[in-house]
Amino acid sequence: MAVRSQRRTASDREAVLAANAEFYRAFREGDMPAMNAVWGEEEPIVVEHPSSWREVGRTRVLASWSLILRRPPPITCEVEGPDFRGRPGPRLL
């Protein structure tokens, strides 16, 4: 059995950044079909919203985004992107 390296490759990083950019675009524009496409198909799928409520499972995660995108809260994202050094990602204001 091959063991996958823990190091991230440049293509892994680019894939994460592309998915992250698409997530924030969908969020800003209230684009539910795009938000649906961003989330994976394989379980486990979990989201912890900024208000600290947590949803588990694709159906519940997407239902929560559908509610949010109907009336998006006044959130400004200062840094749109993951920090590959193990620090927290976006800072929401």
N, C-alpha and C positions, 0 to 999 in steps of 0.2 A: 504494500500500500504506500503510495506516495504521500509525503508530508508537505503540505503547503507552507511556504515560507511566511513568517509573520511580517516581513517587510512589505510595505506597499510599493507597487510598481508605479511608474509614471502613468500608465494607462488606467490603473485603479484610481489614482488621484484624479485624473481627468474625468473619469466616469462619475465619481462622487461629486465633483464640482459641477458637472453638467446637470446631474439630477437635482442638486441643491439649487442651481440657478432656475431650473424649470419649476421647482416647488415654489420658490419665492415669486416667480412671474405669475403662476397660477393663483397664489394667495393674493397678490396685489390686484390682479384683474378679476378676481372672483370667478375664475374659470374652473368649474367643477369637473368637466370632462378631462381637462389637463391634470387636475389634482388626482382624479381617479387613476390616470395613467402613471403618475409618479409613484404611487404606492405599490409595493410588490404583491405578487399573487400567493407566495408561499408563507405559511404561518411559521413562527409567530409574528404578528404585526401588532405593534404597540405604539401609541402616541401619548405623550404627556403634554397637554396644552399649557400655555403660559399661566393660565389660572390655576394650574396644578391638578386639574382633573385628568384622569387617565382612562383611556379606552383600549381594550384588547380585542383583537380579531378584526379582519379586514372590513366586514360589514359594519361593525360598530365604529371603527376608525373613520370610514368614509361617511357614515351618517353624521358623525360629529363635525366633519369638515363641511358637509352640506349645510348644516345649521349655521355654522360660523360664516360661511361665504354668502349666506342670504343677507346677513347684517354684519359685515366685518367690523371688528372693534377698531378704534383709532390707535393702531400700533404702528410704530416706525421701527424698522429694523436697521440698526446702526452698522452692523457688520454681517453681511449675508455670506456666510461660509463656515465650513468646519475648520477647526484648528487641528492639523494633523499631528501636533505634538502632544495630544492628550488633554488639552485644555478645553473648557466649555466652548461651545459654538457661538451662535448669534446672540447678540445682546439686544433684547427687546425693550423698548422704551414705552 
